C-alpha cells in the first residue's frame, strides 16, 4: 500500500516509538494516514500470529512423534504440562486471530475520523501487539522445556 505523504516534514525512528511530524495537515487527513499505518501494522501482526500458530502446531506434532517412539515414565508430568500449554496456546492464538481480523475489518472501513474512535483503534492495535509478544514469549519458554525433555 503506497501512501502519499505531502505534509510529512520529518520522520525519526526510536525502537520504542515511531515519530512522524506533520505540519499544516487537516485533521481528517492525519487520521486517514494514521489509520492506514495502523492497518499495515495489523496485517503484519496477523502474519506474525500465523507464524506462531504454525510453530505451535509443529511442536504439537513433534510431541506426538516423540511420545509414539516411547518415553520413560519420569517425564510424563512434563509431557502433560507441555501438551496442556500447547492446547492453551491454540485457544489463545485463535482468540487473537479473531480479534486481529475484526480490527482489520474496522480499520479497512476507515471509521477513525473521530478522534476518540481513532484512539480506541490505536489502543486495540497496541494491545494486540503486546498480547502477541506475550504469546511469543510463552511459546519460547515452552520450546525450551520441550528441548530439555527430549535431549
C-alpha positions in Angstrom: 0.0 0.0 0.0 1.6 3.2 -1.2 0.6 6.3 0.8 1.1 9.8 -0.4 2.5 11.9 2.4 2.5 15.5 1.1 2.6 17.0 4.6 5.3 14.8 6.1 8.1 17.0 7.3 10.2 14.7 9.4 10.3 11.1 10.4 12.5 9.7 13.1 13.0 6.2 14.4 13.3 5.2 18.0 13.0 1.4 18.9 10.2 2.2 21.3 8.3 4.8 19.2 8.0 5.8 15.6 7.5 9.5 15.4 6.1 11.4 12.4 5.8 15.1 12.4 3.1 16.7 10.2 2.7 20.4 9.6 -0.4 22.2 8.3 -2.3 18.9 7.8 -6.1 18.8 8.1 -7.1 16.6 11.0 -9.1 14.2 8.8 -6.1 13.6 6.5 -3.9 12.9 9.5 -6.4 10.3 10.9 -6.7 8.7 7.4 -2.9 8.3 7.1 -2.5 7.1 10.6 -5.3 4.6 10.1 -3.5 3.3 7.0 -0.4 2.8 9.1 -2.4 1.0 11.8 -3.9 -1.2 9.1 -0.4 -2.1 7.8 0.7 -2.9 11.4 -2.4 -5.0 11.9 -1.7 -7.0 8.8 1.9 -7.5 10.0 0.6 -8.7 13.4 -1.6 -11.2 11.6 1.4 -12.6 9.7 3.4 -12.9 13.0 0.4 -14.6 14.6 0.2 -17.1 11.7 3.9 -17.9 12.2 3.2 -18.5 15.9 0.2 -20.8 15.2 2.4 -22.8 12.7 5.2 -23.1 15.3 2.7 -24.3 18.0 1.4 -26.9 15.5 4.9 -28.0 14.7 5.6 -28.5 18.5 2.3 -30.5 18.9 3.3 -32.8 16.0 6.8 -33.2 17.3 5.5 -34.0 20.8 3.2 -36.6 19.3 6.0 -38.2 17.3 8.3 -38.4 20.4 5.5 -39.9 22.5 4.9 -42.6 19.9 8.5 -43.5 19.9 8.3 -44.3 23.6 9.5 -42.4 26.7 10.4 -43.0 30.3 7.7 -42.6 32.9 9.7 -40.0 34.8 8.9 -37.3 32.1 5.2 -38.0 32.0 4.2 -34.9 34.0 6.5 -32.7 31.9 4.9 -34.0 28.7 1.4 -33.4 30.1 2.4 -29.9 31.0 3.8 -29.2 27.6 0.7 -30.7 25.9 -1.6 -28.6 28.1 0.3 -25.4 27.3 0.2 -26.2 23.6 -3.6 -26.6 23.8 -3.9 -23.3 25.7 -1.7 -21.6 23.1 -4.1 -22.8 20.4 -7.0 -21.2 22.2 -5.1 -18.0 22.9 -3.8 -17.7 19.3 -7.3 -18.4 17.8 -8.8 -15.7 20.0 -6.1 -13.3 19.0 -6.7 -14.2 15.3 -10.3 -13.4 15.6 -9.5 -10.1 17.3 -7.0 -9.2 14.7 -9.4 -10.0 11.9 -12.2 -7.9 13.5 -9.8 -5.0 14.0 -8.5 -5.2 10.4 -12.1 -5.0 9.2 -12.7 -1.9 11.3 -9.5 -0.3 10.1 -10.4 -1.0 6.5 -13.8 0.8 7.0 -11.7 3.9 7.9 -14.1 4.9 10.7 -11.4 6.7 12.6 -12.1 10.3 11.6 -13.4 10.8 15.1 -10.5 11.3 17.4 -12.0 9.1 20.1 -12.6 6.2 17.8 -9.1 6.6 16.3 -7.6 6.4 19.8 -9.6 3.3 20.6 -8.5 1.6 17.4 -4.9 2.6 18.1 -5.0 1.3 21.6 -6.5 -2.0 20.3 -3.7 -2.4 17.8 -1.1 -1.8 20.6 -2.9 -4.2 22.9 -2.9 -6.9 20.3 0.8 -6.3 19.7 1.5 -6.8 23.4 -0.6 -10.0 23.6 1.2 -11.4 20.6 4.5 -10.6 22.2 3.2 -12.4 25.4 2.2 -15.4 23.3 5.6 -15.5 21.6 7.4 -15.4 24.9 5.2 -18.2 26.2 6.0 -20.3 23.2 9.7 -19.6 23.5 9.6 -20.9 27.1 7.7 -23.9 26.0 10.2 -24.7 23.3 13.0 -24.6 26.0 11.0 -27.0 28.1 10.4 -29.2 25.1 14.0 -29.3 24.1 15.0 -30.1 27.7 12.7 -33.1 27.8 13.9 -34.6 24.5 17.6 -34.3 24.8 
